[in-house]
């Protein structure tokens, strides 16, 4: 019998021949227009007039299938801290195309990897807010909104070694989290007020992967209608509602941490619910006091606080083939895969990567053709492929 628990897998990559200029931190350079230009030239697959860029992940999570779409504002907004970093900040026209691209790519993955017992399919985005200084460890490498699209082979995950359950990157939705320990009930009560028609709340183990036992303790919703619902704009509006509810909860919480008896945040999406549910809940206010008191006493702890809400939001396929949506606070440095108990150990191994590159590239070019066909962009030529449709 295979033991349940998080898995750690090795993923080889080809070292990037890109030198960080002397005197710069790597994460400072990665946010520069120069680095984005290199990303496009070496790994860009498709772009469009809305500045949405599909690219191969040079240092990826999976060599089965792995790509990202980024809202490339590197030339139009030079200040890395001034760029849109979540879907709720996108201009309406860009968001419409963004949602269509997401729907097409998820459809492609489910079509080519149809068996939920053979492949783990997921897509998700993470907050890239100015929640750390640029030079702090764990800062996302590119402060622009981007979505990850990944597929993992379940046989490889079953054969992988068990990951250390005390890895801090595996605990942001579990019992080690302040929010789960003190505020899980009020969090779920608050999110239950969302007006959802397609997303149906699921509880307990109904959302967990049997192999890893993750996600743990996170609010989860089943996508009623499965893939067909992703073709309905109402789903994407509800996906936004989940994010807006999350943002309101954490804005209200850190307002309380910062200023005792703070009121409803000025930019709240659900001000009535914040006032009625959160600001009159003893567990919520007690947890804020614990954090506030610790900030006052510990400079190191206070410096680690991210005063703006940081999140990871994901759609994945569970063991029964149902599509599940989850959202979580974002701990320092953790990858989106770790919400599902998959820890990635990236290895610089050009030969190992070369063995998987042909089939990976073939799938990515097929996806590019699909996107071009439905008028979602034009192909990019690199040293590895032409700008054609295939």
C-alpha positions in Angstrom: 0.0 0.0 0.0 1.3 3.4 -1.0 1.8 5.8 1.9 -0.2 9.0 1.8 1.9 12.2 2.1 3.4 15.1 0.2 5.9 14.1 -2.5 9.2 15.7 -3.6 10.2 15.2 -7.2 13.3 16.1 -9.1 12.8 18.3 -12.2 15.9 18.8 -14.5 16.3 22.1 -16.3 18.7 23.6 -18.8 20.8 26.3 -17.0 19.9 29.7 -18.4 22.9 31.5 -20.0 21.9 34.8 -18.5 24.3 36.7 -16.2 22.9 39.0 -13.5 24.8 42.3 -13.7 27.3 42.9 -11.0 25.8 44.8 -8.0 22.2 43.6 -8.6 20.2 41.0 -6.7 18.8 38.2 -9.0 15.2 39.1 -8.1 15.9 42.8 -9.0 17.3 41.8 -12.4 14.4 39.4 -13.1 12.0 42.3 -12.9 13.8 44.3 -15.5 12.7 44.8 -19.1 16.0 43.3 -20.2 15.2 40.0 -18.5 11.6 39.9 -20.0 13.1 40.6 -23.4 15.4 37.6 -23.0 12.4 35.5 -21.8 10.5 36.3 -25.0 13.4 35.7 -27.3 14.3 32.3 -25.8 11.0 30.9 -24.5 8.2 33.1 -25.9 5.5 31.1 -27.7 2.7 33.6 -28.4 1.7 37.2 -27.8 -1.3 39.4 -28.6 -2.3 43.0 -28.7 -3.4 42.9 -25.1 0.2 42.2 -24.1 -0.5 38.7 -22.8 2.4 36.5 -23.4 2.5 32.7 -23.5 5.9 31.2 -22.7 7.7 28.0 -21.9 8.9 27.9 -18.3 12.7 27.7 -18.6 13.1 26.6 -15.0 9.8 24.9 -14.6 7.7 22.8 -12.3 7.1 19.9 -14.7 8.6 18.5 -17.8 5.3 16.8 -18.8 3.5 20.0 -19.5 4.4 23.4 -18.1 3.8 27.0 -19.4 2.7 30.3 -18.2 0.7 33.3 -19.5 2.0 36.7 -18.2 0.5 40.2 -18.5 3.7 41.7 -19.9 3.7 45.3 -18.8 7.5 45.5 -18.6 7.7 48.3 -21.3 4.5 50.2 -20.4 5.0 50.2 -16.6 8.7 50.4 -15.7 8.0 50.5 -11.9 7.8 46.9 -10.9 5.7 47.8 -7.8 3.2 49.6 -10.0 2.2 46.7 -12.3 -1.1 44.8 -12.1 -0.5 41.7 -10.0 -3.9 40.1 -9.7 -6.8 39.4 -12.1 -9.1 42.0 -10.3 -6.6 44.7 -11.4 -6.8 43.9 -15.2 -8.4 46.3 -17.6 -11.8 44.9 -18.8 -10.6 44.1 -22.3 -7.4 42.4 -21.1 -9.4 40.4 -18.5 -11.8 39.1 -21.2 -8.9 37.8 -23.3 -7.1 36.5 -20.2 -10.2 34.5 -19.2 -10.5 33.1 -22.8 -6.9 32.1 -22.8 -7.2 30.3 -19.4 -10.3 28.4 -20.6 -8.6 27.3 -23.9 -5.4 26.1 -22.1 -7.3 24.2 -19.4 -9.5 22.6 -22.1 -6.3 21.6 -24.0 -4.7 20.0 -20.9 -7.9 18.0 -20.0 -8.2 16.9 -23.6 -4.6 15.6 -23.8 -4.4 14.3 -20.3 -8.0 12.9 -19.8 -7.4 10.3 -17.0 -7.5 11.8 -13.5 -5.7 8.7 -12.1 -2.8 9.1 -14.5 -2.2 12.8 -14.5 -2.6 15.7 -12.1 -3.8 18.8 -14.0 -3.7 22.2 -12.4 -3.6 25.9 -13.2 -3.3 28.8 -10.8 -2.0 32.3 -10.1 -0.3 33.8 -7.1 -0.1 37.3 -5.7 2.9 39.2 -6.7 2.1 42.3 -4.6 4.7 44.6 -3.0 4.5 42.6 0.2 8.2 42.3 0.7 11.2 44.6 -0.2 12.5 43.7 -3.6 15.7 42.3 -2.1 14.0 39.9 0.4 14.3 36.2 0.1 11.3 34.5 -1.5 10.2 37.5 -3.6 8.5 36.3 -6.8 10.9 36.6 -9.7 8.6 38.6 -12.0 6.2 41.1 -10.5 3.6 40.8 -13.2 0.4 38.9 -13.1 0.9 35.4 -14.5 -0.9 32.1 -14.5 0.8 28.7 -14.3 -0.4 25.7 -16.3 1.0 22.3 -15.3 0.6 18.5 -15.7 2.3 15.9 -13.5 2.5 12.2 -14.1 0.9 10.4 -11.1 3.2 7.3 -11.6 6.2 9.6 -11.1 4.6 11.1 -8.0 3.8 7.7 -6.5 7.5 6.7 -7.0 8.8 10.0 -5.6 10.2 10.2 -2.1 8.0 11.5 0.7 8.6 15.2 1.4 9.3 16.6 4.8 5.9 17.4 6.3 7.6 20.1 8.4 8.7 22.0 5.3 7.3 25.5 6.0 6.2 25.8 2.4 3.7 22.9 2.9 2.0 24.4 5.9 0.3 27.6 4.7 -3.2 26.0 4.6 -2.7 23.5 7.4 -2.7 23.4 11.2 0.5 25.4 11.4 -1.2 28.5 10.0 -2.4 31.2 12.2 -5.5 31.6 10.1 -6.5 28.0 10.3 -5.8 27.7 14.0 -7.7 30.8 15.1 -10.0 31.9 12.3 -11.0 29.0 10.1 -14.6 29.1 11.2 -15.1 32.8 10.7 -13.1 32.6 7.4 -15.5 30.0 6.0 -18.5 31.9 7.4 -17.4 35.0 5.6 -16.7 33.3 2.3 -20.0 31.5 2.5 -21.7 34.8 1.9 -20.5 34.9 -1.7 -23.3 34.7 -4.3 -22.1 31.7 -6.2 -24.2 29.7 -8.7 -21.5 27.5 -10.4 -19.0 27.1 -7.6 -20.3 24.7 -4.9 -18.5 24.6 -1.5 -16.9 21.2 -0.7 -15.6 20.2 2.7 -13.3 17.7 4.4 -11.5 15.1 2.2 -13.7 15.6 -0.8 -11.2 18.0 -2.4 -8.0 16.2 -1.3 -5.7 14.1 -3.5 -5.5 10.6 -2.1 -1.8 10.3 -2.8 -0.7 13.5 -1.0 -3.5 14.2 1.4 -3.5 17.9 0.2 -4.8 20.5 0.1 -5.3 20.8 3.9 -7.8 23.1 5.6 -8.4 25.4 2.7 -11.8 26.7 1.5 -12.7 24.7 -1.6 -15.4 24.8 -4.3 -16.4 22.2 -6.9 -17.0 23.6 -10.4 -20.5 22.4 -11.2 -20.6 21.4 -14.8 -16.9 20.8 -15.0 -15.1 21.9 -18.1 -18.3 23.1 -19.7 -18.6 25.8 -17.0 -15.2 27.2 -17.7 -16.6 28.2 -21.1 -19.2 30.3 -19.3 -18.2 33.9 -18.4 -20.3 33.5 -15.2 -17.7 31.0 -13.9 -14.9 33.6 -14.3 -16.9 36.2 -12.5 -17.4 33.8 -9.6 -13.7 33.0 -9.7 -13.2 36.8 -9.2 -15.7 36.8 -6.3 -13.6 34.1 -4.5 -10.5 36.3 -4.8 -12.4 39.5 -3.8 -13.7 37.7 -0.7 -10.3 36.5 0.2 -8.8 40.0 -0.3 -11.5 41.6 1.9 -10.9 39.1 4.7 -7.2 39.7 4.9 -7.4 43.4 4.4 -9.8 43.6 7.3 -7.5 41.4 9.4 -4.3 43.3 8.8 -6.1 46.6 9.3 -6.9 45.3 12.8 -3.3 44.2 13.3 -2.1 47.6 12.3 -4.7 49.7 14.1 -6.8 48.5 17.0 -10.5 48.8 16.3 -9.9 49.8 12.7 -13.1 50.0 10.6 -14.1 48.6 7.2 -11.3 49.1 4.6 -12.1 51.9 2.2 -11.7 49.7 -0.9 -13.7 46.8 0.4 -15.8 44.7 -2.0 -18.1 43.5 0.7 -18.3 46.2 3.4 -21.5 45.1 5.0 -20.3 41.5 5.5 -17.0 42.7 7.0 -18.9 44.9 9.5 -21.5 42.3 10.3 -19.3 39.1 10.4 -15.7 40.0 10.9 -15.6 43.1 13.1 -17.9 41.6 15.6 -16.2 38.2 15.8 -14.1 37.6 18.9 -11.9 34.9 17.4 -11.1 37.3 14.5 -10.3 40.2 16.7 -8.3 38.0 19.2 -6.1 36.7 16.4 -5.4 40.2 15.3 -4.4 41.2 18.8 -2.0 38.2 19.0 -0.2 39.3 15.8 -0.2 43.0 16.9 1.3 42.2 20.3 4.0 40.1 18.7 4.8 42.8 16.1 5.3 45.3 19.0 7.7 42.9 20.8 9.7 41.4 18.0 11.3 43.5 15.3 12.1 40.4 13.2 8.5 39.2 13.3 7.2 42.7 12.5 9.5 42.9 9.5 8.3 39.6 8.2 4.6 40.7 8.1 3.2 41.3 4.7 0.7 44.0 5.3 -1.0 43.6 1.9 -2.9 40.3 1.3 -0.9 37.7 -0.7 -2.7 34.7 -2.1 -2.5 31.7 -4.4 -5.7 30.7 -6.3 -5.9 27.4 -8.2 -8.1 25.2 -10.3 -7.2 21.5 -10.3 -8.7 18.1 -11.1 -9.2 15.8 -8.2 -9.1 12.0 -8.2 -12.7 11.7 -9.2 -12.2 14.0 -12.2 -14.0 16.9 -10.7 -12.6 20.4 -11.1 -11.9 22.1 -7.8 -11.1 25.8 -6.9 -9.1 26.7 -3.8 -7.5 29.8 -2.5 -4.9 30.2 0.2 -2.7 32.8 1.9 0.8 32.8 0.4 3.7 32.0 2.6 7.2 33.1 1.8 8.8 31.2 -1.0 6.3 28.4 -1.5 5.3 27.2 -5.0 1.7 26.9 -6.1 2.2 23.1 -6.5 2.8 22.8 -2.7 -0.8 23.6 -2.0 -1.4 20.1 -3.4 1.5 18.5 -1.6 3.9 18.5 -4.5 7.4 19.8 -3.7 9.6 20.6 -6.7 13.4 20.1 -6.5 14.8 21.8 -9.6 18.1 20.3 -10.8 20.5 22.0 -13.3 20.8 19.1 -15.8 20.9 20.0 -19.5 21.0 16.3 -20.6 18.1 15.3 -18.4 16.0 18.2 -19.7 16.9 17.4 -23.3 15.4 13.9 -22.9 12.0 15.5 -22.2 12.2 18.6 -24.3 10.9 17.3 -27.6 7.5 16.0 -26.2 7.1 19.1 -24.0 7.8 21.4 -26.9 5.5 19.5 -29.2 2.6 19.9 -26.8 3.3 23.6 -26.3 3.3 24.2 -30.0 0.0 22.3 -30.4 -1.4 24.6 -27.7 -0.1 27.6 -29.5 -1.9 26.5 -32.7 -5.1 26.2 -30.8 -4.8 29.7 -29.4 -4.0 31.2 -32.8 -7.0 29.4 -34.3 -9.4 31.1 -32.0 -7.8 34.5 -32.5 -6.0 34.8 -29.2 -2.5 35.8 -30.5 0.3 35.4 -32.9 3.3 33.1 -32.8 6.8 34.1 -31.7 10.0 32.7 -33.2 12.8 31.6 -31.0 16.0 29.6 -31.4 13.9 26.5 -30.7 10.8 27.0 -32.9 9.5 29.2 -35.7 6.6 31.7 -35.5 4.3 29.4 -37.5 1.2 27.7 -36.2 2.9 24.4 -35.5 
